[in-house]
Structure formats: structure tokens, C-alpha cells
């Protein structure tokens, strides 16, 4: 299906040139000779991209594209302007949310490439909305499962300690099942999450945390990447250090989205806090909240190290899989920058004990 491009200019020869060139590049082209006409057309016709000249009578391009942003936010906006108007074009980009400006006379190939990249961004936004809706749907199912589980726990609170322990074990098994949602999207995510959970649990025990904290950290390890259900397949399958800047921002949002999935569940509030903070850096330069040092939940400090080790040894965060010794070397060199030095010490002890 062809994408629709609306060209707006008060000069007929410019509109004719744009129509001819864009039609040859397989776009459906609409034209308008003023901002008013363009807005009337947009009110009745779906448009993917609006290209407007800067200088037009009554309503200039910047004002038109600002109106398009307000009333038709899904349409991408491109501004054409003369070389002498660069500063005003930049201001319009910053103030009006314009995707990009190009100077006249334009280069056909550059204009087509700009339109195509704006359409890719539209597709990414739609894909993200779809995946966010999927996450919300799965969150509803998760809520139902946990509520049912809570009801079972309430019904059996008067039973013997052994029975209560069985219920607790059932709860943990259910959480593991929830992590299977990741496997529905990508099997490697499920394996990664299980490994991170095991390493995090062992580190928490080595650090002397109580059993309840250890179990909470284990659950957070299993579900730490549940927010990745909201990212596109292209981002999910790429290595983080190879992503372009725009995709990095979408990737970084997964920690906050994962926490949002669980924060309204009473038994999962601590888990949600760990998930939200597991990409915070010890020096305060991580995301999403720029937490530093002890302000980062201890569980998140542990999960961050376990995930880094897992990604280094599988090659997810490096050009090749690193050996255990190489991965530990990278992590210890980054302590106090990315990782909590105390938790790094406990983690190293866990890995060294396992290798004996």
C-alpha cells in the first residue's frame, strides 16, 4: 500500500515538481497551495507525511506544521526552507516537533530518503503501541493469576507450616511460569532470565540477605526483562552497542515498562522496584531515574551484575563471548562506576566457588 504525502507550497511549479518526483518514487501525492487548504484536506483525508514550504502568505510552514502536530500528531512533518532561513528553520524544528528541515533547492534522493526514514519511525511507533497493548493484555492475565493465588493463600493461612511452605513453593513456581511469557517472545530471553535469577539468588545469599529478600531478588531476576515485550523485534534481536541512538532510547524504556507491569500487585512491589532500577549505575549515570550508590535497591545492584556477567559470557554485550575470567575482569574494573563494589565482591565469590 502506497504511503500518502501531502505537499504544501504557494508556487504551482514547486508543487508540480514535487508531485512528479514523488509519484515516480511510488508515493501517493496530495497538494495544497496554502496552510488553510492543507488543514482542510487533513481533516478529511489520512496523510502519512506533510512537506511544507516555510514562506507562504497568511500561514507560514512553521505555523502550519505546528497545527498539524496539534491536530494530526501521527503525520510526520518536514519543512522546506531557503538557505538564508536556517536559524528560523531550526527554531521551528525545536518548537514545533518537526521531524527534519531541508533547504531549497532540495536533492531528490535526500528528500526521498528523509520521507522513507520518517515512515520507518511511524512504523516503529505503531509497533511499539501494539506491543505495549500486548504487554497490558498480558499484565491483566498476570493480575488474574496472582489474585487467584492470593485467594488460595488466604484460604490456607490457618494450616500447618508445612502446608504454608508448599503454598510458598507454588507461588515461586507460578512466578517462574510468568517468566515463560518472555519465552513466547524470544526463547533466548527466557534462558537469559533464568541464568540471571540463579546468579542473583546465590549472590544475595552470599551477601547474607534474609530468605525473603533472596526470594524477591530471584523473582526479579526471572522477570527483569519483561519490559522487553514492548520493544520491536529489530531492537530485540540486535546487540545493544550496535543500536542507533533512537533505538537506544526505546530499549532503555524497558526497565520502567517492566516495573509498571508489576507495581500494582501488592506482593510484587519490591520486585517492581528492583526491575525498574536494574540498569541504574553506581555513579548515578544509569537509567531511568539516575539513582546512585545506596539509593539503588540492593536487589537491583545484584541483578545488574548478574545480567552484565551473563551478557558478557554469551556475547550479547560484546563482539564475542568472553570467558568467565574475562567477564569478571570487565565487571571488577567497572565497580564504583557501573556496579556496587561490595556486591561485586560477593558475586566474584559466587563465580569462583562454582568453578572449583
GIZIKA-V481188 format. One record per residue. N is the residue number from 1. RES is the residue in three letters. OMEGA is omega as a letter, one per 40 degrees, with the letter a starting at -180 (* if undefined). BURIAL is 1 if it has 24 or more other C-alpha atoms within 12 Angstrom, else 0. D_LAST is the distance of its C-alpha to the last C-alpha in Angstrom with 1 decimal. Layout:
N:RES:OMEGA:BURIAL:D_LAST
N:RES:OMEGA:BURIAL:D_LAST
This chain:
1:UNK:a:0:60.7
2:UNK:i:0:62.1
3:UNK:a:1:61.1
4:UNK:i:1:64.1
5:UNK:i:1:64.9
6:UNK:i:1:67.7
7:UNK:a:1:69.3
8:UNK:i:1:71.5
9:UNK:a:1:74.0
10:UNK:i:1:77.7
11:UNK:a:0:78.4
12:UNK:a:0:79.2
13:UNK:i:0:78.4
14:UNK:i:1:74.9
15:UNK:a:1:74.3
16:UNK:a:0:75.7
17:UNK:i:0:73.4
18:UNK:a:1:70.3
19:UNK:a:1:71.4
20:UNK:a:0:72.0
21:UNK:a:0:68.7
22:UNK:i:1:66.5
23:UNK:i:0:68.3
24:UNK:i:0:67.6
25:UNK:i:0:63.9
26:UNK:i:0:63.9
27:UNK:i:1:64.2
28:UNK:a:1:66.8
29:UNK:i:1:68.8
30:UNK:a:1:70.9
31:UNK:i:1:73.0
32:UNK:a:1:74.7
33:UNK:i:1:77.1
34:UNK:i:1:76.3
35:UNK:a:1:73.7
36:UNK:a:1:75.9
37:UNK:a:0:76.2
38:UNK:a:1:72.4
39:UNK:i:1:71.7
40:UNK:i:0:74.3
41:UNK:i:1:72.7
42:UNK:a:1:69.2
43:UNK:a:0:70.6
44:UNK:a:0:71.4
45:UNK:i:0:69.1
46:UNK:a:1:65.3
47:UNK:a:1:64.2
48:UNK:a:1:60.7
49:UNK:i:1:61.5
50:UNK:i:1:64.4
51:UNK:a:1:65.5
52:UNK:i:1:68.1
53:UNK:i:1:70.2
54:UNK:a:1:70.2
55:UNK:i:1:73.9
56:UNK:i:0:76.0
57:UNK:i:0:79.0
58:UNK:i:0:78.7
59:UNK:a:1:74.9
60:UNK:a:1:72.7
61:UNK:a:1:69.5
62:UNK:i:1:67.3
63:UNK:i:1:69.2
64:UNK:a:1:69.1
65:UNK:i:1:65.3
66:UNK:i:1:64.8
67:UNK:i:1:66.9
68:UNK:i:1:65.0
69:UNK:a:1:61.7
70:UNK:a:0:63.3
71:UNK:a:0:64.9
72:UNK:a:1:62.9
73:UNK:a:1:59.4
74:UNK:i:1:57.9
75:UNK:i:1:60.1
76:UNK:a:1:58.5
77:UNK:a:1:60.8
78:UNK:a:1:61.6
79:UNK:i:1:64.3
80:UNK:a:1:66.6
81:UNK:i:1:68.2
82:UNK:a:0:70.1
83:UNK:a:0:68.6
84:UNK:a:0:70.5
85:UNK:a:0:69.0
86:UNK:a:0:65.3
87:UNK:i:0:65.0
88:UNK:i:1:66.6
89:UNK:i:1:64.4
90:UNK:i:1:61.2
91:UNK:i:0:62.5
92:UNK:i:1:63.2
93:UNK:a:1:59.7
94:UNK:a:0:58.2
95:UNK:a:0:60.7
96:UNK:i:1:61.3
97:UNK:i:1:57.9
98:UNK:a:1:59.1
99:UNK:a:1:56.5
100:UNK:i:1:57.9
101:UNK:i:1:61.2
102:UNK:a:1:62.7
103:UNK:i:1:65.7
104:UNK:e:0:68.9
105:UNK:a:0:69.6
106:UNK:i:1:66.4
107:UNK:a:0:64.6
108:UNK:a:0:64.5
109:UNK:a:0:61.1
110:UNK:i:0:59.6
111:UNK:i:1:61.4
112:UNK:i:1:60.2
113:UNK:i:0:56.6
114:UNK:i:1:56.8
115:UNK:a:1:58.2
116:UNK:i:1:55.5
117:UNK:i:0:52.7
118:UNK:i:1:54.4
119:UNK:i:1:54.5
120:UNK:i:0:50.8
121:UNK:i:1:50.3
122:UNK:a:1:52.6
123:UNK:i:0:50.6
124:UNK:i:1:47.3
125:UNK:i:1:48.9
126:UNK:i:0:50.2
127:UNK:i:0:46.8
128:UNK:i:1:45.2
129:UNK:i:0:47.9
130:UNK:a:0:47.3
131:UNK:i:1:43.6
132:UNK:i:1:44.2
133:UNK:i:0:46.7
134:UNK:i:1:44.1
135:UNK:i:1:41.6
136:UNK:i:0:44.3
137:UNK:i:0:45.2
138:UNK:i:1:41.6
139:UNK:i:1:41.5
140:UNK:i:0:44.5
141:UNK:i:0:42.9
142:UNK:i:1:39.8
143:UNK:a:1:42.2
144:UNK:a:0:43.9
145:UNK:a:0:40.7
146:UNK:i:1:39.6
147:UNK:i:0:43.1
148:UNK:i:0:43.3
149:UNK:i:1:40.0
150:UNK:i:0:41.3
151:UNK:i:0:44.4
152:UNK:i:0:42.5
153:UNK:a:0:40.6
154:UNK:a:0:44.0
155:UNK:a:0:45.5
156:UNK:a:0:42.9
157:UNK:a:0:42.5
158:UNK:a:0:44.4
159:UNK:a:0:42.2
160:UNK:a:0:39.8
161:UNK:a:0:36.4
162:UNK:i:0:34.7
163:UNK:i:0:36.9
164:UNK:i:0:36.1
165:UNK:i:0:32.4
166:UNK:i:0:33.1
167:UNK:i:1:35.0
168:UNK:i:0:32.2
169:UNK:i:0:29.8
170:UNK:i:0:32.6
171:UNK:i:1:32.8
172:UNK:i:1:29.2
173:UNK:i:0:29.7
174:UNK:i:1:32.8
175:UNK:i:1:31.1
176:UNK:i:1:28.6
177:UNK:i:0:31.8
178:UNK:i:1:33.2
179:UNK:i:1:30.3
180:UNK:i:1:31.5
181:UNK:i:1:34.5
182:UNK:i:1:32.3
183:UNK:i:1:31.7
184:UNK:a:0:35.5
185:UNK:a:1:35.6
186:UNK:a:0:32.6
187:UNK:a:0:29.8
188:UNK:i:0:27.3
189:UNK:a:1:28.0
190:UNK:i:1:27.0
191:UNK:i:1:23.7
192:UNK:a:1:23.1
193:UNK:i:1:24.2
194:UNK:i:1:22.0
195:UNK:i:1:18.8
196:UNK:a:1:20.1
197:UNK:a:1:21.0
198:UNK:a:1:17.6
199:UNK:i:1:15.9
200:UNK:i:1:19.0
201:UNK:a:1:18.9
202:UNK:i:1:15.4
203:UNK:i:1:16.4
204:UNK:i:1:19.7
205:UNK:i:1:18.3
206:UNK:i:1:16.1
207:UNK:i:1:19.4
208:UNK:i:0:21.2
209:UNK:a:0:23.6
210:UNK:a:0:25.6
211:UNK:a:0:25.2
212:UNK:i:0:28.1
213:UNK:a:1:26.8
214:UNK:a:1:23.4
215:UNK:i:1:25.3
216:UNK:i:1:27.6
217:UNK:i:1:24.9
218:UNK:i:1:23.4
219:UNK:i:1:27.0
220:UNK:i:1:27.5
221:UNK:i:1:24.4
222:UNK:a:1:25.9
223:UNK:a:1:29.3
224:UNK:a:1:28.8
225:UNK:a:1:30.3
226:UNK:i:1:33.1
227:UNK:i:1:35.6
228:UNK:i:1:34.9
229:UNK:a:1:37.1
230:UNK:a:1:39.9
231:UNK:a:1:39.2
232:UNK:i:1:40.7
233:UNK:a:0:39.0
234:UNK:i:0:39.5
235:UNK:a:1:37.5
236:UNK:a:1:34.8
237:UNK:i:0:34.2
238:UNK:i:0:34.3
239:UNK:a:0:31.6
240:UNK:a:1:32.3
241:UNK:i:0:32.9
242:UNK:a:0:35.5
243:UNK:i:0:37.6
244:UNK:a:0:41.1
245:UNK:a:0:41.9
246:UNK:i:0:43.8
247:UNK:i:1:40.9
248:UNK:i:0:38.5
249:UNK:i:0:40.7
250:UNK:i:1:40.6
251:UNK:a:1:36.8
252:UNK:a:1:36.5
253:UNK:a:1:38.7
254:UNK:a:1:36.1
255:UNK:i:1:34.4
256:UNK:i:1:37.8
257:UNK:i:1:38.9
258:UNK:i:1:35.8
259:UNK:a:1:36.4
260:UNK:i:1:40.1
261:UNK:a:1:39.3
262:UNK:a:1:37.8
263:UNK:a:0:39.5
264:UNK:i:0:42.4
265:UNK:a:1:40.3
266:UNK:a:0:40.3
267:UNK:a:1:36.9
268:UNK:a:1:35.4
269:UNK:i:0:36.7
270:UNK:i:1:33.5
271:UNK:a:1:31.6
272:UNK:i:1:34.4
273:UNK:i:1:34.1
274:UNK:a:1:30.4
275:UNK:a:1:31.1
276:UNK:a:1:34.0
277:UNK:a:1:32.1
278:UNK:i:1:28.8
279:UNK:i:1:30.2
280:UNK:i:1:31.6
281:UNK:a:1:30.4
282:UNK:i:1:29.8
283:UNK:i:1:32.7
284:UNK:a:0:35.1
285:UNK:a:0:35.5
286:UNK:a:1:33.8
287:UNK:e:1:35.7
288:UNK:a:1:37.6
289:UNK:i:0:38.6
290:UNK:i:0:37.5
291:UNK:a:1:35.7
292:UNK:i:1:33.9
293:UNK:a:1:31.6
294:UNK:i:0:31.7
295:UNK:i:0:34.3
296:UNK:i:1:31.6
297:UNK:a:1:30.4
298:UNK:i:1:27.0
299:UNK:i:1:25.9
300:UNK:i:1:27.1
301:UNK:i:1:25.2
302:UNK:a:1:22.0
303:UNK:i:1:23.0
304:UNK:a:1:24.1
305:UNK:a:1:20.7
306:UNK:i:1:19.0
307:UNK:i:1:21.8
308:UNK:i:1:21.7
309:UNK:a:1:18.1
310:UNK:a:1:19.0
311:UNK:i:1:22.2
312:UNK:a:1:20.7
313:UNK:i:1:18.1
314:UNK:i:1:20.9
315:UNK:a:1:23.6
316:UNK:a:1:25.8
317:UNK:i:0:26.1
318:UNK:a:0:26.0
319:UNK:i:0:27.8
320:UNK:i:0:24.8
321:UNK:i:0:21.3
322:UNK:i:0:18.9
323:UNK:i:0:15.4
324:UNK:a:1:12.8
325:UNK:i:0:13.1
326:UNK:a:0:16.9
327:UNK:i:1:17.1
328:UNK:i:1:15.5
329:UNK:i:0:17.9
330:UNK:a:1:20.8
331:UNK:a:1:20.1
332:UNK:i:1:19.8
333:UNK:a:0:22.9
334:UNK:i:0:24.7
335:UNK:a:1:24.0
336:UNK:i:1:27.4
337:UNK:i:0:29.0
338:UNK:a:1:27.4
339:UNK:i:1:24.8
340:UNK:a:1:24.7
341:UNK:a:1:22.9
342:UNK:a:1:21.9
343:UNK:i:1:20.4
344:UNK:i:1:18.6
345:UNK:i:1:16.9
346:UNK:a:1:15.8
347:UNK:i:1:14.7
348:UNK:i:1:12.6
349:UNK:i:0:10.9
350:UNK:a:1:10.4
351:UNK:a:1:9.0
352:UNK:i:0:6.6
353:UNK:a:0:5.5
354:UNK:a:0:5.6
355:UNK:a:0:3.8
356:UNK:*:0:0.0
